[in-house]
Amino acid sequence: MIPQTDVVVLGGGAAGLFCAAVASARGRSVVVLEHQPRAGNKVLISGGGRCNFTNRHANASHYVTHGSPHFAKSALARYSPAHFLQLVESYRIEWHERKHGQLFCTHSSRHILSMLESECAASHARILPASRILSVQRAHPASAHPWEVKASTGTFLASSVVVATGGLSFPRLGATPFAHELARAHGLRVIPPRPGLVPLTWLPNDSSDFAGLSGIAIECEASSHPDAPSFREAVLFTHRGLSGPAILQVSSHRQPTDPIHLNLLPGIDVPAWLSAPERRGLSPRLALRSILPERLAQAWCARHAMDRPIAQWPRRDLDALAQSLCRWTIQPAGDEGYPKAEVTLGGIDTTELSSKTLESRSVPGLFFIGEAVDITGWLGGFNFQWAWASAHAAAMAA
């Protein structure tokens, strides 16, 4: 006899473990199949080992999708950051808040993983590591357990299958396109995936001028196209291009061919600052040394500013210089790819899923949650909150 279970969860990451815990707590029999030797590896490395487990301010406006911007509202409203924080505190996990509502473990992300595993154990959800999925078929449509899942650790009949295998970021941790392939095999549309929250790379001519700035970090206001939000955060110069929170944020809002724009002096009236009497006798390079790192001021001015006292600049040229400082336009060559990406953009098209349950509209009993779905959060705990919220939504219906 093939073992029967109510729910088979594919993937033992954040979303998969939490879905299993919630579903089993409401009385469902649950099996989690994780293809790695242990579950939750991405949880362990997140947030520099401190796990930025949610963000106080998470709502649908903090997510990028090709579908309806309202899709995430239902799940996020029914399982909020406050709900997850209450669970964290029930385990007496110490946490602290950083800027912009980001909540981190004080000591180690291992506490979050242990909490998820404990929740699964308490409600008897089974976690089977090293389980390679061989096939997922709706083989018995007239049965109470229509789904047949074959894995290297056994075959299971299930009422529902929840796909929580994530996206393509962090391939060294075993990321695969499994969720996308399974969705396509069952006739669901997949938005073509690409790296998100990822560093950008220089074109050759920019690399020759600016690669030497590696290690410099400054606060900038970064943006891409006019309809996208701008982000005032740190920008980090690297040998290969640009990184830091502002760049990672912008990377998820731009199309691959879009330039980016950096305001090097946010919050400053740059025309008035340049025209101040104490700077009129200085060249732009010497003036900017007082407010930007010297190497950056030198490299930027070598490209964009004449080496003559500001007093000798025609007003038209001085206005153009101020505009360049407030909107330095850079055309990236590309990005660092999935090995350096925090998340995957694209995924299962949200029009294929119920916003309330994350169940396929066309394939009963098939659910997709977490990073597998075309919902990508901003940097700062938003992606974990989507994992918890989407997992909870599916768990209450599967």
Helices and strands as residue ranges (DSSP letters): E 4-10, H 14-25, E 30-33, H 41-49, E 52-55, G 60-62, E 63-64, H 73-78, H 81-90, E 95-97, G 99-101, E 102-105, H 110-122, E 126-128, E 133-138, E 147-151, E 154-163, G 171-173, H 178-185, E 190-196, E 200-201, H 204-210, G 211-213, E 217-223, E 231-237, E 241-243, H 245-251, E 260-263, H 270-275, G 277-279, H 284-288, H 294-304, G 310-312, H 315-326, E 328-330, E 334-335, E 343-348, G 350-352, E 366-368, G 370-372, E 376-377, H 382-395
